Amino acid sequence: QVQLAESGGGFVQTGGSLTLSCAVSEPPLTDSAVAWFRQAPGKDREFVGGISWNGENPNYGAAAKGRFTVSRGSAKNTVDLQMNILMPEDTARYYCALRVGSLWPTPGTIAYAYWGQGIPVTVSS
């Protein structure tokens, strides 16, 4: 059973930066993609961005474009989410998810079979 674990969350001031990391317990044996989602209290889970396991095909949600970057991390079997110019509306629990069988990081949550527990990010005004 593949396991995902997020790290790097916490508190940051408006305008600041934060990098989240998603560690995948074992490298996928087939075409795969990793995506980041977030969920604020009382709201639906929202697609932030994703990338193919091979580091290609970046895809971003509207809120992330121009501010966030998803990339393969420097640590083994990790995918990072670099977040810049953070705003209070970015406050949410952030989840990483693994899609197997496709290289495309689609925005639809149903495509992802494996999920991390999530990690909170709070942006203070």
Number of C-alpha atoms within 10 A of each C-alpha: 6 13 14 20 18 24 16 15 17 14 14 18 14 17 13 14 16 18 16 22 23 27 20 23 14 13 13 16 8 11 14 20 27 32 31 30 22 22 19 16 9 6 9 9 17 20 25 25 27 31 26 25 27 13 16 15 13 18 21 21 16 11 14 18 12 11 12 20 20 26 21 20 16 10 11 12 15 21 28 26 24 15 18 17 14 22 17 15 13 20 20 21 18 26 26 31 27 27 24 21 14 14 19 21 28 22 19 11 16 8 15 20 11 16 22 19 13 22 18 18 21 19 20 16 11
